[in-house]
Amino acid sequence: MFFAATPAHLRRNVYANAGRSMERYLDDVRQGALQPQSSYTQDETSFTLSLDMPGIAKDQLSIAIEGSIVRISSKEGAARNYRAAYELPQELDTALSEAKLENGVLTLKLAKKVPVKNVTELVIH
């Protein structure tokens, strides 16, 4: 028989990690179930982030932008608890950014901040 020729300590090592992989798999599934489905696109001027958020009204959400980080959370008393932060590769212009919640989908159109050049040329005397 094939298994009879395999030393017992090798079989145990193979199966010893199987329980741990199942635990990691279940943790990943649970985390995925807690986080809404999302999509992310970008063009030259903005990032677009769409999140499925069924059961939450627009007055129950708080969206904060600080530099290149977007924080989204549900307010106290909301039907669902939600809290997430997304770090984007470029700073955002809050004045030109907008958010829309329609049919359970939150769409954020986040304008990219135009880099300011602070170069000053000195006159040589």
MOTA-V200903 format. One record per residue. N is the residue number from 1. RES is the residue in one small letter. PSI is psi in whole degrees, -180 to 180 (* if undefined). Layout:
# MOTA-V200903
{{N & RES & PSI} {N & RES & PSI}}
This chain:
# MOTA-V200903
{{1 & m & 143} {2 & f & -46} {3 & f & -28} {4 & a & -31} {5 & a & -19} {6 & t & 128} {7 & p & 144} {8 & a & -38} {9 & h & -28} {10 & l & -41} {11 & r & -42} {12 & r & -41} {13 & n & -39} {14 & v & -45} {15 & y & -18} {16 & a & -37} {17 & n & -11} {18 & a & -39} {19 & g & -38} {20 & r & -39} {21 & s & -37} {22 & m & -40} {23 & e & -44} {24 & r & -42} {25 & y & -46} {26 & l & -37} {27 & d & -42} {28 & d & -41} {29 & v & -43} {30 & r & -44} {31 & q & -40} {32 & g & -35} {33 & a & -29} {34 & l & -30} {35 & q & 137} {36 & p & 157} {37 & q & 142} {38 & s & 159} {39 & s & 152} {40 & y & 128} {41 & t & 163} {42 & q & 153} {43 & d & -163} {44 & e & -27} {45 & t & -16} {46 & s & 165} {47 & f & 144} {48 & t & 123} {49 & l & 123} {50 & s & 131} {51 & l & 134} {52 & d & 121} {53 & m & 65} {54 & p & 146} {55 & g & 5} {56 & i & 132} {57 & a & 160} {58 & k & -28} {59 & d & -4} {60 & q & 3} {61 & l & 149} {62 & s & 128} {63 & i & 123} {64 & a & 138} {65 & i & 129} {66 & e & 105} {67 & g & -112} {68 & s & 12} {69 & i & 131} {70 & v & 125} {71 & r & 127} {72 & i & 130} {73 & s & 154} {74 & s & 147} {75 & k & 167} {76 & e & 135} {77 & g & 0} {78 & a & 153} {79 & a & -30} {80 & r & 149} {81 & n & 129} {82 & y & 136} {83 & r & 124} {84 & a & 158} {85 & a & 139} {86 & y & 130} {87 & e & 122} {88 & l & 160} {89 & p & -4} {90 & q & 151} {91 & e & 154} {92 & l & 148} {93 & d & 106} {94 & t & -29} {95 & a & -31} {96 & l & -4} {97 & s & 153} {98 & e & 156} {99 & a & 144} {100 & k & 131} {101 & l & 116} {102 & e & 126} {103 & n & 40} {104 & g & 10} {105 & v & 121} {106 & l & 122} {107 & t & 121} {108 & l & 122} {109 & k & 106} {110 & l & 112} {111 & a & 137} {112 & k & 138} {113 & k & 132} {114 & v & 124} {115 & p & 136} {116 & v & 130} {117 & k & 120} {118 & n & 45} {119 & v & 128} {120 & t & 131} {121 & e & 130} {122 & l & 143} {123 & v & 133} {124 & i & 126} {125 & h & *}}
